[in-house]
Amino acid sequence: MSQGDERGYGSEPGGRTEDAYSTLGGTRQTRTRLPGGDEGDGYGRRPARNSRSLIMVVGVVVLLVAAIAFANRGGGDASGGGTAEKKPDAVGAGPTAATGTKPVQGADGTIASGFAHDEQGAQSAAANYAVALGSAEMFDKVQRDNILQVTHVPAVVSSLQADMAKAYSPGFLANVGLDEDGGTPTGLTFVSRTVPVGTKVTAQSENAATVEVWCTGLVGMAGEGSTKPVTATWFTITENLKWVGNDWKIESSAQAEGPTPVSGDNRASTADDIAGAVEGYGGFTYAR
């Protein structure tokens, strides 16, 4: 999902120019000063200053720091190493057709695992990992460390966890309305949910694959008195996967804005309705 031009891990929400910190969902410069003053988040990002930008940055940081770590380590090449040319034949009868084959054999906690060692399995893994990395659980250190361990190749987990700990600084958490431990204020519901719309393999070899996942996301704080209402974002995540330990794992990734559709005429629901929906409707295990 990142809409528009693809960028590597390391774009900062602030302006339209290319820089080292791209964001999900168009996190850009802001206008209304939010709680937390001008304290940064440890990566040069200043507090968001309009509700839309701040809300979007919540979903952004998930893959942001991962990209920084991997882009710096690998020279910023979002395509990753070891991938071959894109296969000429797409999986299934068409771009949106399901294969009819069960690709997921199990789960590691709440994250699907045991994906098939083929193009179909790579797409399924990429979609499910995008959901996990864009979840509200990423704002809790213990849960975040586990998610990173489950979704990434072992060689990059430790450094990635350390980078993420710096990004989710007390100042950054305060700016998105959470306490220093990632807790949500009483009476409010923190929302960060990613929903894959489709996947596409752009390159693949026997043990490596590059998969693009087009997503929409919900990010913000629901509840009476919230100054950061839940909004929808659109972005595309490019995941470079590697076959490790009999499963697909993320080696590096990048994100770009869009494609973003025109907003519909639906009337916005109340904060209580949004909070109830998020708490009452569960997610899915995604399969190609």
C-alpha positions as CSV (number, residue, x, y, z in Angstrom):
1,M,0.0,0.0,0.0
2,S,1.8,3.1,0.0
3,Q,0.2,5.0,-2.6
4,G,1.9,6.5,-5.6
5,D,5.7,6.2,-6.0
6,E,7.2,3.3,-4.2
7,R,9.6,4.2,-1.4
8,G,11.9,2.1,0.8
9,Y,11.7,1.8,4.6
10,G,12.7,5.1,5.7
11,S,10.4,7.9,4.5
12,E,9.4,10.5,7.0
13,P,5.8,11.8,7.1
14,G,6.4,15.4,6.1
15,G,6.1,16.7,2.6
16,R,5.8,15.3,-0.8
17,T,9.4,15.1,-1.7
18,E,11.5,11.9,-1.6
19,D,13.2,11.4,1.7
20,A,14.4,8.6,4.0
21,Y,11.0,7.9,5.6
22,S,8.1,7.0,3.3
23,T,4.8,6.5,5.0
24,L,1.7,4.4,4.7
25,G,-1.6,6.0,3.7
26,G,-0.1,9.4,2.8
27,T,1.2,10.5,6.2
28,R,2.3,14.0,5.3
29,Q,2.9,17.3,7.0
30,T,0.4,18.4,9.6
31,R,-1.1,21.6,10.9
32,T,-2.8,21.2,14.3
33,R,-0.4,20.8,17.2
34,L,-1.2,17.7,19.1
35,P,-0.4,16.5,22.7
36,G,3.3,15.9,23.3
37,G,4.7,19.2,22.1
38,D,7.5,19.1,19.6
39,E,9.1,15.9,20.8
40,G,10.2,13.7,18.0
41,D,10.0,9.9,17.8
42,G,13.7,9.1,17.6
43,Y,13.7,9.0,13.8
44,G,13.6,12.6,13.0
45,R,9.8,12.7,12.7
46,R,8.1,15.7,14.4
47,P,4.7,15.3,16.0
48,A,1.8,15.3,13.6
49,R,-0.1,18.6,13.3
50,N,-3.4,17.7,11.7
51,S,-5.6,14.9,12.6
52,R,-5.4,13.1,9.3
53,S,-1.6,13.1,9.2
54,L,-1.2,12.0,12.8
55,I,-3.7,9.2,12.5
56,M,-2.1,7.9,9.4
57,V,1.4,7.9,11.0
58,V,0.1,5.3,13.4
59,G,-0.2,2.7,10.7
60,V,2.9,4.0,9.0
61,V,5.5,3.2,11.7
62,V,4.8,-0.5,11.5
63,L,6.7,-1.2,8.3
64,L,8.6,2.1,8.4
65,V,11.4,1.1,10.7
66,A,11.7,-2.3,9.2
67,A,12.4,-0.7,5.9
68,I,14.9,1.6,7.4
69,A,16.8,-1.3,8.9
70,F,16.7,-3.4,5.9
71,A,17.3,-0.7,3.3
72,N,20.3,0.5,5.1
73,R,21.6,-3.0,5.5
74,G,21.0,-3.9,1.9
75,G,21.7,-0.6,0.2
76,G,18.1,0.4,0.0
77,D,17.2,-2.2,-2.7
78,A,13.6,-2.9,-2.3
79,S,13.6,-5.8,-4.7
80,G,15.8,-7.9,-2.4
81,G,18.4,-10.4,-3.5
82,G,17.9,-13.8,-5.1
83,T,14.6,-13.1,-6.9
84,A,14.3,-14.1,-10.5
85,E,12.2,-12.5,-13.2
86,K,8.5,-12.4,-12.7
87,K,6.7,-15.5,-13.8
88,P,4.6,-15.1,-16.9
89,D,1.6,-16.9,-15.6
90,A,-0.4,-15.5,-12.7
91,V,-1.8,-17.8,-10.0
92,G,-5.4,-18.8,-10.6
93,A,-7.7,-18.2,-13.6
94,G,-7.6,-14.4,-13.2
95,P,-6.1,-11.6,-11.0
96,T,-8.9,-12.0,-8.4
97,A,-9.6,-15.7,-8.7
98,A,-8.8,-17.9,-5.8
99,T,-6.8,-21.1,-6.3
100,G,-9.1,-23.4,-4.4
101,T,-6.1,-24.9,-2.6
102,K,-5.7,-24.5,1.1
103,P,-2.4,-22.7,1.5
104,V,-2.2,-22.3,5.2
105,Q,-1.3,-25.3,7.3
106,G,-1.2,-23.8,10.8
107,A,-0.6,-20.7,12.9
108,D,2.0,-19.2,15.2
109,G,-0.1,-17.6,17.8
110,T,-2.6,-15.5,16.0
111,I,-0.5,-15.2,12.8
112,A,-1.0,-17.8,10.0
113,S,2.0,-20.0,9.2
114,G,3.0,-23.0,7.2
115,F,2.4,-21.4,3.8
116,A,2.9,-23.4,0.6
117,H,6.4,-23.3,-1.0
118,D,5.1,-21.7,-4.2
119,E,3.8,-18.5,-5.6
120,Q,0.4,-19.0,-4.0
121,G,1.9,-19.5,-0.6
122,A,4.1,-16.4,-0.9
123,Q,1.1,-14.2,-1.7
124,S,-0.9,-15.7,1.2
125,A,2.1,-15.1,3.6
126,A,2.5,-11.5,2.4
127,A,-1.1,-10.6,3.0
128,N,-1.2,-12.1,6.5
129,Y,2.0,-10.5,7.5
130,A,0.7,-7.1,6.3
131,V,-2.3,-7.5,8.6
132,A,-0.1,-8.4,11.6
133,L,2.4,-5.6,11.0
134,G,-0.5,-3.1,10.7
135,S,-2.3,-4.2,13.9
136,A,-2.9,-2.3,17.1
137,E,-0.8,-5.0,18.9
138,M,2.3,-3.5,17.3
139,F,2.0,-0.6,19.9
140,D,2.6,-3.0,22.8
141,K,6.3,-3.9,23.1
142,V,5.9,-7.6,24.1
143,Q,3.4,-8.3,21.3
144,R,5.4,-6.2,18.8
145,D,8.6,-8.2,19.5
146,N,6.7,-11.5,19.0
147,I,5.1,-10.3,15.7
148,L,8.5,-9.3,14.3
149,Q,9.9,-12.6,15.3
150,V,7.1,-14.6,13.7
151,T,7.1,-12.6,10.4
152,H,10.7,-11.9,9.7
153,V,13.8,-14.0,8.9
154,P,15.7,-14.8,12.1
155,A,18.9,-12.9,11.0
156,V,17.2,-9.5,11.1
157,V,14.8,-9.9,14.1
158,S,17.1,-8.6,16.9
159,S,18.2,-5.4,15.1
160,L,14.7,-4.8,13.9
161,Q,13.2,-5.1,17.4
162,A,15.7,-2.6,18.7
163,D,14.9,-0.1,15.9
164,M,11.2,-0.5,16.5
165,A,11.7,0.2,20.2
166,K,13.3,3.5,19.4
167,A,10.5,4.4,16.9
168,Y,7.7,3.6,19.4
169,S,9.2,6.2,21.9
170,P,7.1,7.6,24.7
171,G,6.8,10.8,22.8
172,F,5.5,9.2,19.7
173,L,3.0,7.1,21.6
174,A,1.8,10.2,23.4
175,N,1.3,12.0,20.1
176,V,-1.1,9.2,18.9
177,G,-3.0,9.3,22.1
178,L,-1.5,6.3,24.0
179,D,0.4,6.2,27.3
180,E,4.1,5.5,27.4
181,D,3.5,1.7,27.5
182,G,1.1,1.8,24.5
183,G,-2.0,1.7,26.7
184,T,-5.3,3.4,25.6
185,P,-7.0,6.0,27.7
186,T,-10.1,5.0,29.6
187,G,-13.2,5.3,27.5
188,L,-11.4,5.2,24.1
189,T,-10.6,2.5,21.7
190,F,-7.4,2.6,19.7
191,V,-7.8,1.4,16.1
192,S,-5.1,0.2,13.8
193,R,-6.3,-2.4,11.3
194,T,-4.9,-3.3,7.9
195,V,-7.2,-5.0,5.3
196,P,-5.5,-6.5,2.2
197,V,-7.5,-5.9,-1.0
198,G,-5.3,-8.0,-3.3
199,T,-1.8,-9.4,-3.9
200,K,0.6,-9.6,-6.9
201,V,3.9,-11.5,-7.3
202,T,6.4,-9.3,-9.2
203,A,9.4,-11.6,-9.0
204,Q,10.1,-15.1,-7.8
205,S,12.8,-17.8,-7.6
206,E,12.7,-21.1,-5.8
207,N,13.4,-19.7,-2.4
208,A,12.6,-16.0,-2.8
209,A,9.7,-13.9,-3.9
210,T,8.7,-10.3,-4.1
211,V,5.0,-9.7,-3.4
212,E,3.0,-6.4,-3.6
213,V,0.0,-6.2,-1.2
214,W,-2.6,-3.5,-1.9
215,C,-4.3,-2.5,1.3
216,T,-6.8,-0.2,3.0
217,G,-6.4,0.6,6.6
218,L,-8.3,2.0,9.6
219,V,-6.3,4.2,12.0
220,G,-7.2,6.4,14.8
221,M,-8.8,6.7,18.2
222,A,-12.6,5.9,18.6
223,G,-14.6,7.2,21.5
224,E,-16.4,10.2,22.9
225,G,-14.0,13.2,23.0
226,S,-11.4,11.7,20.7
227,T,-9.4,14.3,18.8
228,K,-8.0,11.7,16.4
229,P,-11.0,10.1,14.7
230,V,-10.6,6.8,12.8
231,T,-9.9,7.4,9.1
232,A,-9.3,5.1,6.1
233,T,-6.0,5.0,4.3
234,W,-4.8,3.3,1.1
235,F,-1.3,2.0,0.5
236,T,0.7,-0.8,-1.2
237,I,3.4,-2.8,0.7
238,T,6.1,-4.6,-1.2
239,E,7.5,-7.5,0.7
240,N,10.7,-9.3,-0.2
241,L,10.1,-12.9,1.1
242,K,12.6,-15.6,1.7
243,W,11.9,-19.3,2.3
244,V,13.4,-20.0,5.7
245,G,12.6,-22.9,8.1
246,N,9.9,-24.3,5.8
247,D,8.0,-21.1,5.6
248,W,8.0,-17.7,3.9
249,K,9.4,-14.8,6.0
250,I,10.0,-11.1,5.3
251,E,13.6,-10.2,4.6
252,S,12.9,-6.5,3.7
253,S,10.0,-4.4,2.5
254,A,8.9,-1.0,1.2
255,Q,5.7,1.0,1.0
256,A,4.0,3.5,-1.3
257,E,0.8,5.4,-1.3
258,G,-2.3,4.2,-3.2
259,P,-3.9,3.3,-5.4
260,T,-6.5,5.3,-3.7
261,P,-10.2,5.3,-4.9
262,V,-12.6,8.3,-4.7
263,S,-14.3,8.5,-1.4
264,G,-18.0,7.4,-1.4
265,D,-21.0,9.3,-0.1
266,N,-21.4,7.2,3.1
267,R,-22.1,9.2,6.2
268,A,-19.4,8.8,8.8
269,S,-20.5,6.7,11.8
270,T,-20.3,7.8,15.4
271,A,-17.2,7.1,17.4
272,D,-19.1,4.6,19.5
273,D,-20.3,2.8,16.4
274,I,-16.7,2.5,15.1
275,A,-15.4,1.3,18.5
276,G,-18.1,-1.3,18.7
277,A,-17.4,-2.5,15.2
278,V,-13.7,-2.8,15.8
279,E,-14.2,-4.7,19.0
280,G,-17.1,-6.9,17.6
281,Y,-15.8,-7.9,14.2
282,G,-12.8,-10.2,14.0
283,G,-10.3,-10.4,11.2
284,F,-9.5,-13.1,8.7
285,T,-6.7,-15.5,7.7
286,Y,-6.0,-14.4,4.1
287,A,-5.3,-17.0,1.4
288,R,-4.6,-16.6,-2.3
